[in-house]
Amino acid sequence: MRFSDLDFIFLSYKEPRKELFWAELQRVVPRARRVDGVPGFLDAFRKCAELSQTEHFVMIDGDTRLLDSFDPDMELPPLNNTFVLTWASRNTINGLTYGNGSVKLWPKRRLLEMTRDDGFRRASGYFIDDIQYLRQPGVFAETSPNGSEEQAFTYGFRESLRFCVEGGLHRESARFESVKALGGGRHQMLQTLCGVGSDVVNGIWANIGAVEAIRNTLDRGPHSIIGDYDWLTSAFHKALKTYNKNPGQQCRKKIEEINAETDLNLFWLQPAESLAFKERL
């Protein structure tokens, strides 16, 4: 089995550069199909599975492009209905290489069962508990969630909130032992989400979104809104009023407030520092 034997589904919603990335994907994978503008992760994922004409299919996010390292004729490992294969994506804002925007190979029937049975079970309404993700070697994509200030803010907020919730930081008992609760990996991810990216267009808004998600968590705000784009849009417009005069200075001020309450030791880097940080990754 090769990638070229499978359907590719491009899943887009309101990403500012989705048409550009869709056109690029069609050049690499002419048979690619598309699900666009479906609100809600449950319905959007179900539409992808319904559209696929192959028993397994590859999902590409609307802010993601394939790299030259992607080989459509690459031999795949044996496939079944119990796991999702993922190939990491490199994030253009902060240089992180991880699951956000990754190339995902889904089992069609399993995904249909999960979405019909409300398999998105965590309180966030976004994460899937009852299927295993198996990361594969290689980086095949680049994700660029900075097409607008709002998109960058939404990316930073959602990713930061995800790490906070997964690490139990929303629980009162974890508030003053934040690093211990999160573990080293999530802690480092939060630091990078909050501090790195000011060297790219709109990158500061990803930092602001990440910081606001931590503030929301510490204030015991809602954590079930990670997939609620109306709520996130409202949060972005509220942040615009707070950060519009000097985003970097205001972001650093909010980070100092959080550091005074916790042991997170967050930081924010100026553009030259941010670029140097990413070059060391």
Secondary structure, DSSP 4 states (H G I P E B T S, - for coil): -BGGGSEEEEEESS-TTHHHHHHHHHHH-TT-EEEES--SHHHHHHHHHHH--SSEEEEEETTEEE-TT--TTPBPPP--SSEEEEEEEEETTT--EEEEEEEEEEEHHHHHHHHHTT---STTSS--SSSEEEEEEEEEEEE---SSHHHHHHHHHHHHHHHHHHTTTTSGGGGGGHHHHHHHHHHHHHHHHHHS-TTSTTHHHHHHHHHHHHHHHHTT--SS-TT-HHHHHHHHHHHHHHHSS-HHHHHHHHHHHHHHHSS-------HHHHHHHHHH-
